[in-house]
Amino acid sequence: MNTRFFPAEWAPQEAVMLTWPHSGNDWSAQLGEVEPVFVAIATEVLKRQGLLVTCRDATHAQHIRALLQTVGANVSQLRLGLADSNDVWARDHGPISVVGNGQPTLLDFQFNGWGNKYRHDRDNRITEQLHAQGLLAPRERISVPLVLEGGGIETDGQGTLLTTRSCLLARSRNPDLSQAQLEAQLAETLGIDRLLWLSHGHLAGDDTDGHIDTLARFCDPQTIAYVHCDDPSDAHYPELLAMQAELGSFCQKNGQPYHLIPLPLPQPQHDASGKRLPATHANFLIINDAVLVPTYADAADAIALDRLAEAFPNREIVGIDCRALIQQYGSLHCVTMQIPL
């Protein structure tokens, strides 16, 4: 009998992981814009729980500690690990935590740069290196040969997994596995017993093949918040409308439909070349007593914050400006990974 349990993001957490940007990766030209975003996320996390930061080297670690001390962050809960990185997307190269026989375990899946789109050799070793440094103790680390990114899966903590076909079934991930074989491996590895597959939903500028954490998120076992577009002239409109219909057709284990909370799609935002960027409020992070929500200096921000406040009545809703993050096609949830108690 599989005794593994995949906790929901709202379960009590020990810490959140960040992989800090540095001059040796794609963020070198944008450090001045993106580091304040990391400082804001780190400060909010440290108010409530531990923070584990992956640093390039000892000099980088000193720099990060100084940044956080300067803004008055609670560095008593800060842990700094040393591991070089290709990029910052800890949601996808960090460990996925499960509980087995009452003990937390770190599943170290393979990360292949979203289907070999980007270099990923250093990122794929981060969890192993942090674990070897004792920074994830006392949890056991298990290396899993399956390619899987944390941003590609969403759980209700009760055995249901929500995901997208475009990502998990992409031939660039696990080309030798059929859908049935992948479902069997996920059931065994994560301890889930039900998968809900979305066939629709995509954001322009997203290079993950449709990560679920950009589109639809569990707020509790009965509630899903999702990206909604009400402008028929927007290129996203047909796909997001179809996704909304799919979500409306899904049922909880008790046969009841989910309560759906629409999060308005921000107005189009573009990079310097004119490419549309994947601005989404669904990329929020649930932590102890709070929800950190990406904002984009857009009128939709206030609506999204209000609706998430209704979904999380017992948590503080904190907006964090993530316009710098989406310049590299990800947002707040993408750069974080929670470590449950």
C-alpha positions in Angstrom: 0.0 0.0 0.0 1.3 3.5 -1.0 1.5 5.5 2.2 2.8 8.7 0.6 0.9 11.9 0.9 1.4 15.0 -1.2 0.5 18.0 1.0 -1.2 21.1 -0.3 0.6 24.4 -0.4 -1.5 25.7 2.5 -0.1 23.0 4.8 2.1 24.3 7.6 5.6 25.1 6.3 9.1 25.2 7.7 10.6 27.3 5.0 10.6 28.6 1.5 13.4 28.1 -1.0 14.8 30.9 -3.3 17.6 30.6 -5.8 19.0 34.2 -5.9 19.9 35.8 -9.2 23.5 36.7 -9.9 25.8 38.1 -12.6 26.6 34.7 -14.0 23.2 33.9 -15.4 20.5 35.5 -17.6 19.7 38.1 -15.0 23.1 39.8 -15.1 21.8 42.9 -17.0 18.7 43.1 -14.9 20.0 42.6 -11.3 19.2 46.1 -10.3 15.5 45.6 -11.2 15.0 42.0 -10.1 16.9 41.9 -6.8 14.3 44.2 -5.1 11.6 41.6 -6.0 13.6 38.9 -4.3 14.2 41.1 -1.3 10.5 41.8 -1.0 9.6 38.1 -1.2 12.3 37.1 1.3 11.3 39.8 3.7 7.7 38.6 3.8 8.6 35.0 4.1 11.1 35.7 7.0 8.3 37.4 9.0 6.5 34.1 9.2 8.9 31.2 8.7 12.3 30.1 7.5 14.0 31.0 4.2 16.6 28.9 2.4 18.5 30.8 -0.2 20.7 29.2 -2.8 23.8 31.4 -3.3 26.4 31.2 -6.1 29.3 31.3 -3.7 30.3 32.7 -0.3 30.7 36.3 -1.6 27.2 36.1 -3.1 25.9 34.8 0.3 27.4 37.8 2.1 25.8 40.1 -0.4 22.4 38.6 0.1 22.6 38.7 3.9 23.6 42.3 3.7 20.7 43.2 1.4 18.2 41.6 3.8 19.8 43.1 6.9 19.6 46.6 5.3 15.8 46.3 4.9 15.4 45.0 8.5 14.4 41.4 7.5 14.4 38.8 10.2 17.7 37.1 9.2 17.6 34.9 12.3 15.4 32.5 10.2 17.7 32.8 7.1 19.8 29.8 5.8 22.2 30.3 3.0 23.4 27.4 0.8 26.1 27.4 -1.8 25.4 26.0 -5.2 25.9 27.6 -8.6 22.8 28.0 -10.7 21.7 28.6 -14.3 18.6 30.5 -13.3 16.2 31.4 -10.5 13.2 29.2 -11.0 13.2 27.2 -7.7 9.7 25.9 -8.3 11.0 23.8 -11.1 14.5 22.7 -9.9 13.7 22.5 -6.2 12.5 19.4 -4.4 8.9 18.3 -4.3 8.0 17.3 -0.7 5.8 14.3 0.2 5.1 12.7 3.5 5.5 8.9 4.0 4.9 7.1 7.2 4.7 10.4 8.9 8.1 11.5 7.7 8.8 14.3 5.2 10.7 13.2 2.1 12.3 15.3 -0.7 11.7 14.0 -4.2 14.4 15.2 -6.5 12.9 14.9 -9.9 14.9 15.6 -13.1 14.9 19.1 -14.4 15.7 19.5 -18.1 15.1 23.2 -18.7 11.5 22.9 -19.8 12.2 20.4 -22.5 15.8 21.4 -23.2 14.9 25.0 -24.1 17.6 26.4 -21.7 20.8 25.3 -20.0 19.9 23.5 -16.8 23.0 21.4 -15.7 23.7 23.5 -12.6 20.0 23.9 -11.6 19.5 20.1 -11.8 22.1 19.6 -9.1 20.9 22.2 -6.6 18.7 20.0 -4.4 21.4 17.4 -4.1 24.0 20.0 -3.1 21.8 21.7 -0.5 20.9 18.3 0.9 24.6 17.3 1.1 25.3 20.6 3.1 22.7 19.6 5.7 20.4 22.5 4.8 17.4 20.2 4.2 17.9 18.0 7.2 16.6 15.7 8.5 14.6 15.0 5.4 15.6 12.0 3.2 16.3 13.0 -0.5 15.2 10.5 -3.1 16.4 11.0 -6.7 13.6 10.3 -9.2 14.4 9.7 -12.9 11.2 11.2 -14.1 11.3 14.7 -15.6 8.9 16.9 -13.6 8.6 20.5 -12.6 6.8 21.8 -9.5 5.1 24.5 -11.5 3.5 21.8 -13.6 1.4 20.2 -10.9 -1.1 21.4 -8.3 -2.6 19.4 -5.5 -5.5 19.8 -3.1 -3.7 17.8 -0.4 -6.4 15.1 -0.6 -5.0 13.0 -3.4 -6.1 15.1 -6.5 -3.6 16.5 -8.9 -4.5 19.3 -11.3 -2.2 19.7 -14.4 -2.1 20.5 -18.1 -1.7 18.1 -21.0 0.5 20.6 -22.9 3.2 20.4 -20.2 3.2 17.0 -18.6 2.5 15.1 -21.9 5.0 17.2 -23.9 7.4 14.8 -25.8 10.3 16.9 -24.6 9.7 15.8 -21.0 9.2 12.0 -20.8 8.9 10.8 -24.4 8.9 7.1 -23.6 5.9 7.3 -21.3 2.2 7.2 -22.4 -0.4 9.1 -20.4 -1.4 6.0 -18.6 2.2 5.2 -17.7 2.9 8.7 -16.5 -0.3 8.7 -14.4 0.8 5.4 -12.8 4.2 6.8 -12.0 2.8 10.0 -10.5 0.3 8.0 -8.4 3.1 5.8 -7.0 5.7 8.6 -6.5 3.4 11.3 -5.2 0.7 9.2 -3.6 -2.1 10.8 -5.5 -5.2 8.9 -6.7 -6.8 11.2 -9.1 -5.6 13.5 -12.0 -7.6 16.3 -13.5 -6.2 17.2 -16.9 -6.7 20.6 -18.6 -6.5 20.5 -22.4 -6.9 24.3 -22.7 -5.2 27.3 -21.3 -2.0 29.1 -22.2 -0.4 32.5 -21.7 1.6 34.3 -24.3 5.3 34.5 -23.3 5.1 31.4 -21.2 7.9 29.0 -22.2 7.0 26.1 -19.9 4.4 24.6 -22.2 1.6 25.7 -20.0 2.5 25.3 -16.3 -0.7 24.9 -14.2 0.6 27.5 -11.7 0.2 30.2 -14.3 -3.4 29.2 -15.0 -5.4 27.6 -12.2 -4.7 27.0 -8.5 -6.3 25.3 -5.6 -7.2 27.6 -2.7 -8.7 24.8 -0.6 -10.0 21.4 -1.5 -13.3 22.9 -2.8 -12.0 26.0 -4.5 -10.0 26.8 -7.7 -8.8 30.3 -8.6 -8.1 30.7 -12.3 -7.1 33.3 -14.9 -10.1 34.8 -16.6 -10.2 36.9 -19.8 -13.4 38.9 -20.6 -12.1 40.7 -23.6 -13.0 38.9 -26.9 -10.4 40.9 -28.7 -7.6 39.5 -26.6 -5.7 36.6 -28.2 -6.1 34.7 -24.9 -9.9 34.9 -24.9 -10.8 31.6 -26.7 -8.3 29.4 -24.8 -9.1 30.8 -21.4 -12.8 30.6 -22.0 -12.3 26.9 -23.0 -10.3 26.4 -19.8 -13.0 27.9 -17.7 -15.5 25.5 -19.2 -13.2 22.6 -18.4 -12.8 23.7 -14.8 -16.5 24.0 -14.6 -16.9 20.4 -15.7 -14.5 19.1 -13.0 -15.9 17.6 -9.8 -14.6 17.1 -6.3 -14.3 13.6 -5.0 -17.8 13.9 -3.5 -19.2 14.7 -6.9 -19.8 18.4 -6.3 -18.5 21.0 -8.7 -15.6 23.3 -7.6 -16.2 26.8 -6.5 -14.4 28.8 -9.1 -12.8 32.2 -8.5 -11.9 34.2 -11.7 -8.7 36.3 -11.5 -8.8 39.0 -14.2 -6.0 38.8 -16.8 -3.9 42.0 -16.6 -3.7 44.3 -19.6 -1.0 43.2 -22.1 2.6 43.8 -20.9 5.5 43.5 -23.3 9.3 43.4 -23.2 11.6 45.7 -25.0 11.3 43.7 -28.2 7.5 43.8 -28.1 7.0 40.2 -26.9 4.0 39.8 -24.7 4.9 38.7 -21.2 3.0 36.1 -19.0 1.5 38.4 -16.4 -0.8 36.3 -14.2 -2.2 36.7 -10.6 -2.6 32.9 -10.4 1.1 32.6 -9.7 0.6 33.4 -6.0 2.5 31.7 -3.1 0.7 30.4 0.0 2.9 30.6 3.1 2.2 30.5 6.8 -0.6 33.0 7.6 -0.2 34.9 4.3 -0.6 34.7 0.5 2.0 36.5 -1.6 0.4 37.7 -4.8 2.3 39.0 -7.9 1.1 42.5 -9.1 1.9 44.4 -12.3 0.9 48.0 -11.7 -2.4 47.1 -13.4 -6.0 47.8 -12.6 -6.6 44.1 -12.3 -4.3 43.9 -9.3 -6.8 45.3 -6.9 -9.6 42.9 -8.1 -7.3 39.9 -7.9 -6.2 40.8 -4.4 -9.7 41.3 -3.2 -10.9 38.0 -4.7 -7.9 36.1 -3.1 -8.7 37.7 0.2 -12.2 36.1 0.0 -10.6 32.8 -0.8 -8.1 33.0 2.1 -10.0 34.8 4.9 -7.5 33.7 7.5 -4.3 34.8 5.7 -2.9 38.2 5.0 -2.9 39.0 1.3 0.4 40.7 0.3 1.0 42.1 -3.2 4.5 42.1 -4.6 5.4 44.0 -7.8 6.7 41.3 -10.2 7.1 43.3 -13.4 10.8 42.7 -13.3 10.3 38.9 -12.9 8.0 38.5 -15.9 10.8 39.9 -18.2 12.2 36.4 -18.0 8.8 34.8 -18.4 8.0 33.7 -14.9 6.5 35.2 -11.8 6.4 34.9 -8.0 5.4 31.3 -7.5 7.9 30.2 -10.1 10.9 31.5 -8.1 9.8 29.8 -4.8 9.4 26.3 -3.4 7.9 25.6 -0.1 9.3 23.0 2.4 6.4 21.7 4.5 6.9 20.8 8.2 
